[in-house]
Amino acid sequence: MPRARRRKGLGLPGLLLGVAAGLALIALGIAVYAESKLSTLVVGGLGESFSTRIYGAPFILHDGTAAAPSRLLERLDRLGYAQVQGEPQSGQYSWRSPALRVSLRGFKTPLMKQEPGVFSLSWTGKEWRLDGAASFALEPEVASELSGARKVRREPAEAAELPKALKDAVVAAEDKRFYGHWGLDPRGALRALLNDVTGRGALQGGSTITQQLSKNLFLSPKRTLRRKFAEAVLAVYLELRYGKEKILALYLNHIYFGQDGAFSVAGVKAAARFYFGKPLNALDAAQCATLAGLIRSPHRYNPFRDPDEALSRRNFVLNRMREEGFISEGELKASLLEPLGARPTKAPSGRDNDYFVAEVVRQLSPRYGEDALFRQGLSVYTTMDPLLQAAAARAVKLARPQGALAAVEPSSGRVLALCGGRDFGQSQFNRATQGLRQPGSAFKPFVYGAALEKGLTPATILNDEPRSYPRAASASTWDPRNYDGVYMGTVTLRTALAHSLNAATLDLADKIGVGAPIAFARRMGIKSPLESSLATVLGSSEVTLLELVAAYAPFANGGFRVSPVLVEGVFDASGDVLEFSGFSREEVLAPAQSYLITSLLQTVVGEGTAKSLPLLGFKRPAAGKTGTTNDGRDAWFVGFTPRLLAGVWVGDDQHRPLKATGARNALPLWASFMREAAADFPEEDFAEPAGLIKVRIDPMSGLRALAGCPQKREELFIAGTQPTQDCPLHEGGLKGWFKRWFSR
């Protein structure tokens, strides 16, 4: 059988030659592209960036929505809709009470779509009626633009303006072989790869300064092998095209250094002014090291947000400078002794949503990295309601010391407003999400909720008298007292919570055990450490404001635990979903138990420590609890209506005693916020579920009242827990009347 003829081919050498030729052509094309881009760059090399936008939530108006006309018109004005007298065109509206006509521009996001068109609606005095539509949506408002020409603060610097100490610090921190390589550093890349694979230390990228520059100037944010190859080719090209000093200048003019409110700070010149209030040539070696340290993570090493992290990073850079021979041992020691020296400067225009945006950035940065988050054209859709956020900021500014406010939709956990302080320009520390403080009596609803689950009732009698408790491993005693020093003897459970009686609450804890309230709080959503002690019952274990507010949600929504959510979705520049957060709900209370706790908290507002709420201008049905810690260091109020849950903290960052109280210092801020926020919701009572009954009791005994009982109160019980015995303290009828009259 004849042997088959072997087919001729290129062979291995020919194949390699072809691949090499192909790569050379690709490299040539990349170089030509780079040259065309470089020809448009000014000396500073601003390059191209991909603006990331953070959006608030769209406002959806249904047939029957109760938002006041002034509120709806304010939303239209904020979105740039123009009021006209005649027929509105796209982006316009006409308002002649009670008729409103809006010509929507229409919008499309990965989350929803609204077609453009004219919508007619009328105000009945209580709600909106839509003509021919069930609902429509106003486009989401841009809350912040993290980068892009309109939101970047950047001052390009000439190469000659860059201090030697700054260049040395950046090279030592980012690319120690910068002056010796030709754009690529195989040793550094291999070291980073081994470090990442073995898990030793933080994840490393291995990119040189020139590679980082090529990526920032020319390439899309997509992370692919093709992009990595292009990055390498461009790095070599830049090395051939420019000298090291020009490359370093381009890099330092382009790099991102952090966020000043809604503005991105880019380039070392703007960074020097923002962090130190100085021109570049006035920076000393320690300050240069601080700026160099920021490059790796401007959020994590922000000296205003976390001075300790910033100082540690600065000292690391200084030590690297010494190892590379850029500074002497004496200069190192002197620089290490220098204070951080960062001085916050007032942002040019304060924004109501700065704390909300900063918290979104804080949550997303670990998942995406700051380069992607600030430069890669992401669209971040949040739960923020711009009007509620503005109201929250105004309310917190009323606090004479510091303050914070968090507002949550109790049915879903969507965070509608979040304000972490009085002035973001002065302090970027978010006291709503990062500040751990003692909640004081604002923790008590978890104690009383646990008691109801144990079978106790609002009519259970508690002992409200001073008592001493032995301290563990100590001969001394713990002597907790009621806030005002007044004791009521015997009180019902409802009265004890309404008046926030510490002694009665500790008596309740004795009945059910310390573990029950802690377990109950955990089930409601408290995640911070809770010490297993009686002091925790009175609110001694620290929590964050947002955590505490969200843990009240099961009381307001019928018994479902929710997780607070700020970000609904993140999408890349192409509109592809990077993440989408649904809203989790888990039933943790029976509806009757949830309503019973709400009923107890309504009594706090009706006749207890928060009874001044109507005098503060808020007269809708509401429930909530005040909280005050020792020496008035912390003042709280967490309260809710059927559709909105909000909490306020007032205190001092240094934990100094203020003699503040929840009723006097936190409640007015809550009322100020809710007066505005509630205008978007109908006035309604809490819906009572099945499984509850009412019984008239004598509050002195907690049992069924008789005709002769001097005090009677209608009390609410879960069916089956109501008292069946008559009050034995007072005789009823004519006999009892004569006995009381003649025994005086």
Secondary structure, DSSP 8 states (H G I E B T S, - for coil): ----------HHHHHHHHHHHHHHHHHHHHHHHHHHHHTT--TT-----B--EEE---EEEETT----HHHHHHHHHHTT-EE-SSS--TTEEEEETTEEEEEE--EE-SS-EE--EEEEEEE-SSSEEEES-SEEEE---EEEE-SSTTTEEE----GGGS-HHHHHHHHHHH-TTTTTSSS--HHHHHHHHHHHHHT-SS------HHHHHHHHHH--S---HHHHHHHHHHHHHHHHHS-HHHHHHHHHHH-EEEEETTEEEESHHHHHHHHHS--GGG--HHHHHHHHHHTT-TTTT-TTT-HHHHHHHHHHHHHHHHHTTSS-HHHHHHHHTS---------SS--TTHHHHHHHHHHHHHHH-HHHHHHB--EEEE---HHHHHHHHHHHTT-SSEEEEEEE-TTT-BEEEEE-SS-TTT----TTTT--B--GGGGHHHHHHHHHHTT--TT-EEEE----EE-TTSSSEE----TTS---EEEEHHHHHHTT-HHHHHHHHHHH-THHHHHHHHHHT--S---SSHHHHTT-S-B-HHHHHHHTHHHHTTSEEE--B-EEEEE-TTS-EEEE----EEE-S-HHHHHHHHHHHHHHHHHSTTTTTGGGT--S--EEEEEE-GGGSEEEEEEE-SS-EEEEEEE-TT-------IIIIIHHHHHHHHHHHGGGS--------SSEEEEEEETTTTEE--TT-S--EEEEEETT-S--SB-SSS--HHHHHHHHHHT-
